[in-house]
Amino acid sequence: GDPVKVYTWMLTDKNGNLLSIPSGSILPDGSEITITWSFNPDVYTFKVEKESEFKCSVEELGTVEVIPKPFVDAGPDQMICAGGVVNLVDAKVQDITEAGIEWITNGDGSFDNPNSVDPNYTPGAGDILAGKVTLKLTAKSLTDDGDGCFQEDEIEIRILAQPNLIVKSLPVACQSIDLADAIDGASIIPPG
Protein backbone atom coordinates (compact mmCIF):
# COMPACT_ATOMS: atom_id res chain seq x y z
CA GLY A 1 0.00 0.00 0.00
CA ASP A 2 0.77 3.63 -0.27
CA PRO A 3 2.53 5.29 2.67
CA VAL A 4 0.00 7.11 4.90
CA LYS A 5 0.51 10.86 4.87
CA VAL A 6 -2.39 12.18 6.99
CA TYR A 7 -4.49 10.70 9.78
CA THR A 8 -7.77 12.44 10.68
CA TRP A 9 -9.41 11.42 13.94
CA MET A 10 -13.17 11.94 14.50
CA LEU A 11 -15.52 11.19 17.36
CA THR A 12 -19.32 11.14 17.08
CA ASP A 13 -22.11 10.57 19.57
CA LYS A 14 -24.90 8.02 19.12
CA ASN A 15 -26.87 10.58 17.08
CA GLY A 16 -23.99 11.07 14.62
CA ASN A 17 -23.01 14.51 15.91
CA LEU A 18 -19.31 15.29 15.46
CA LEU A 19 -17.65 15.99 18.82
CA SER A 20 -14.48 17.83 19.65
CA ILE A 21 -11.86 15.34 20.79
CA PRO A 22 -10.97 16.12 24.42
CA SER A 23 -7.47 16.68 25.68
CA GLY A 24 -4.96 14.00 24.85
CA SER A 25 -2.03 13.45 22.56
CA ILE A 26 -1.45 12.23 19.02
CA LEU A 27 1.82 10.59 18.02
CA PRO A 28 3.93 12.86 15.79
CA ASP A 29 3.10 10.77 12.70
CA GLY A 30 -0.62 10.85 13.68
CA SER A 31 -0.99 7.06 13.70
CA GLU A 32 -2.04 6.73 17.37
CA ILE A 33 -4.04 8.89 19.75
CA THR A 34 -4.38 8.95 23.53
CA ILE A 35 -7.49 10.65 24.91
CA THR A 36 -8.42 11.82 28.38
CA TRP A 37 -12.17 11.12 28.36
CA SER A 38 -14.47 13.79 29.73
CA PHE A 39 -17.75 12.68 28.16
CA ASN A 40 -20.90 11.53 29.88
CA PRO A 41 -21.49 7.77 30.00
CA ASP A 42 -22.76 6.66 26.58
CA VAL A 43 -21.65 4.86 23.39
CA TYR A 44 -19.51 6.79 20.92
CA THR A 45 -18.14 6.05 17.44
CA PHE A 46 -14.48 6.67 16.84
CA LYS A 47 -13.23 6.98 13.28
CA VAL A 48 -9.84 7.52 11.72
CA GLU A 49 -9.37 8.45 8.08
CA LYS A 50 -5.98 7.56 6.63
CA GLU A 51 -5.01 9.38 3.48
CA SER A 52 -1.98 8.32 1.46
CA GLU A 53 0.34 10.64 -0.42
CA PHE A 54 -1.56 9.63 -3.58
CA LYS A 55 -4.89 10.84 -2.04
CA CYS A 56 -6.28 7.32 -1.46
CA SER A 57 -8.47 7.24 1.70
CA VAL A 58 -9.30 4.41 4.05
CA GLU A 59 -11.60 4.64 7.10
CA GLU A 60 -11.49 2.53 10.24
CA LEU A 61 -14.33 2.62 12.74
CA GLY A 62 -14.55 1.61 16.37
CA THR A 63 -17.03 1.92 19.19
CA VAL A 64 -16.14 3.36 22.59
CA GLU A 65 -18.45 2.86 25.53
CA VAL A 66 -17.94 5.33 28.36
CA ILE A 67 -19.26 3.82 31.58
CA PRO A 68 -20.08 5.70 34.77
CA LYS A 69 -17.62 5.63 37.64
CA PRO A 70 -19.01 3.71 40.57
CA PHE A 71 -20.48 5.70 43.45
CA VAL A 72 -19.39 4.54 46.91
CA ASP A 73 -20.44 5.81 50.35
CA ALA A 74 -19.36 3.71 53.33
CA GLY A 75 -21.76 5.63 55.58
CA PRO A 76 -21.06 7.86 58.58
CA ASP A 77 -18.39 7.22 61.20
CA GLN A 78 -19.79 5.24 64.13
CA MET A 79 -19.23 4.73 67.83
CA ILE A 80 -19.96 1.45 69.64
CA CYS A 81 -19.26 -0.10 73.01
CA ALA A 82 -16.71 -2.89 73.30
CA GLY A 83 -18.42 -6.20 72.65
CA GLY A 84 -20.85 -4.59 70.20
CA VAL A 85 -21.22 -5.25 66.47
CA VAL A 86 -21.01 -2.57 63.78
CA ASN A 87 -23.98 -2.67 61.43
CA LEU A 88 -23.06 -1.01 58.11
CA VAL A 89 -26.65 -0.44 56.91
CA ASP A 90 -25.95 3.13 55.75
CA ALA A 91 -23.42 2.05 53.08
CA LYS A 92 -24.45 2.75 49.48
CA VAL A 93 -23.03 1.88 46.05
CA GLN A 94 -24.13 2.51 42.46
CA ASP A 95 -22.94 1.55 38.96
CA ILE A 96 -20.90 -1.43 40.11
CA THR A 97 -20.37 -5.02 39.05
CA GLU A 98 -22.19 -7.83 40.80
CA ALA A 99 -18.96 -9.10 42.35
CA GLY A 100 -17.29 -5.70 42.60
CA ILE A 101 -17.81 -4.96 46.32
CA GLU A 102 -15.24 -5.55 49.01
CA TRP A 103 -14.93 -4.39 52.61
CA ILE A 104 -11.51 -4.50 54.29
CA THR A 105 -10.32 -3.51 57.75
CA ASN A 106 -7.06 -2.17 59.09
CA GLY A 107 -7.78 -4.11 62.27
CA ASP A 108 -8.23 -7.71 63.34
CA GLY A 109 -12.02 -7.98 63.37
CA SER A 110 -14.19 -9.77 60.83
CA PHE A 111 -17.11 -9.11 58.48
CA ASP A 112 -20.02 -11.54 58.25
CA ASN A 113 -19.89 -11.01 54.43
CA PRO A 114 -17.12 -8.70 53.12
CA ASN A 115 -18.68 -8.77 49.61
CA SER A 116 -22.06 -7.41 50.76
CA VAL A 117 -22.91 -3.69 50.58
CA ASP A 118 -24.12 -3.65 54.20
CA PRO A 119 -22.42 -6.36 56.26
CA ASN A 120 -21.90 -6.52 60.01
CA TYR A 121 -18.39 -6.09 61.44
CA THR A 122 -17.30 -7.66 64.71
CA PRO A 123 -14.28 -5.84 66.18
CA GLY A 124 -11.34 -8.01 67.21
CA ALA A 125 -9.35 -7.83 70.44
CA GLY A 126 -6.77 -5.55 68.79
CA ASP A 127 -9.51 -3.19 67.55
CA ILE A 128 -10.95 -2.97 71.07
CA LEU A 129 -7.52 -2.40 72.59
CA ALA A 130 -6.76 0.35 70.05
CA GLY A 131 -10.16 1.95 70.65
CA LYS A 132 -10.81 2.41 66.94
CA VAL A 133 -10.70 0.73 63.55
CA THR A 134 -10.97 1.95 59.95
CA LEU A 135 -13.21 0.10 57.49
CA LYS A 136 -12.83 0.63 53.74
CA LEU A 137 -15.44 -0.11 51.08
CA THR A 138 -14.18 -0.56 47.51
CA ALA A 139 -16.44 -0.96 44.47
CA LYS A 140 -15.43 -1.72 40.87
CA SER A 141 -17.04 -0.37 37.72
CA LEU A 142 -19.70 -2.14 35.68
CA THR A 143 -17.15 -3.75 33.35
CA ASP A 144 -14.85 -5.21 36.01
CA ASP A 145 -12.22 -5.64 33.32
CA GLY A 146 -9.18 -4.44 35.21
CA ASP A 147 -9.55 -0.93 33.80
CA GLY A 148 -8.82 0.63 37.16
CA CYS A 149 -12.27 2.17 37.34
CA PHE A 150 -13.10 1.82 41.03
CA GLN A 151 -13.98 4.03 43.98
CA GLU A 152 -13.29 3.74 47.70
CA ASP A 153 -14.66 5.26 50.88
CA GLU A 154 -13.65 4.77 54.51
CA ILE A 155 -15.31 5.10 57.88
CA GLU A 156 -13.83 5.14 61.35
CA ILE A 157 -15.37 3.11 64.14
CA ARG A 158 -14.63 4.37 67.67
CA ILE A 159 -14.82 1.57 70.22
CA LEU A 160 -15.62 2.62 73.77
CA ALA A 161 -14.50 0.33 76.56
CA GLN A 162 -17.20 -0.82 78.97
CA PRO A 163 -17.07 1.09 82.29
CA ASN A 164 -16.98 -0.87 85.56
CA LEU A 165 -19.64 -0.11 88.19
CA ILE A 166 -18.53 -0.78 91.74
CA VAL A 167 -21.06 -0.52 94.58
CA LYS A 168 -19.31 -0.14 97.93
CA SER A 169 -22.26 -0.99 100.14
CA LEU A 170 -25.99 -1.42 99.74
CA PRO A 171 -28.34 -0.37 102.52
CA VAL A 172 -30.48 -3.11 104.04
CA ALA A 173 -34.14 -2.31 103.49
CA CYS A 174 -37.33 -4.18 104.21
CA GLN A 175 -39.37 -1.93 101.98
CA SER A 176 -38.84 -0.33 98.60
CA ILE A 177 -35.96 2.13 98.37
CA ASP A 178 -35.03 4.86 95.94
CA LEU A 179 -32.42 3.54 93.48
CA ALA A 180 -30.51 6.85 93.72
CA ASP A 181 -30.17 6.32 97.49
CA ALA A 182 -29.07 2.71 96.95
CA ILE A 183 -26.19 3.61 94.70
CA ASP A 184 -25.17 6.72 96.66
CA GLY A 185 -21.92 5.00 97.57
CA ALA A 186 -21.28 3.68 94.04
CA SER A 187 -18.67 5.00 91.67
CA ILE A 188 -17.96 4.37 88.01
CA ILE A 189 -14.39 3.41 87.31
CA PRO A 190 -13.35 4.12 83.74
CA PRO A 191 -11.58 1.21 82.08
CA GLY A 192 -7.82 1.20 81.90
ZIWO-V709345 format. One record per run of one state. SS is the DSSP state (helix for helix, strand for strand, loop for the rest). FROM is the first residue (numbers start at 1). TO is the last residue. If there is no record, write none. Layout:
ss->SS from->FROM to->TO
ss->SS from->FROM to->TO
This chain:
ss->loop from->1 to->3
ss->strand from->4 to->12
ss->loop from->13 to->17
ss->strand from->18 to->19
ss->loop from->20 to->23
ss->strand from->24 to->26
ss->loop from->27 to->32
ss->strand from->33 to->35
ss->loop from->36 to->41
ss->strand from->42 to->52
ss->loop from->53 to->56
ss->strand from->57 to->66
ss->loop from->67 to->70
ss->strand from->71 to->73
ss->loop from->74 to->77
ss->strand from->78 to->81
ss->loop from->82 to->84
ss->strand from->85 to->87
ss->loop from->88 to->91
ss->strand from->92 to->94
ss->loop from->95 to->100
ss->strand from->101 to->105
ss->loop from->106 to->109
ss->strand from->110 to->111
ss->loop from->112 to->119
ss->strand from->120 to->122
ss->loop from->123 to->124
ss->helix from->125 to->130
ss->loop from->131 to->131
ss->strand from->132 to->140
ss->loop from->141 to->149
ss->strand from->150 to->160
ss->loop from->161 to->163
ss->strand from->164 to->167
ss->loop from->168 to->178
ss->helix from->179 to->182
ss->loop from->183 to->185
ss->strand from->186 to->189
ss->loop from->190 to->192
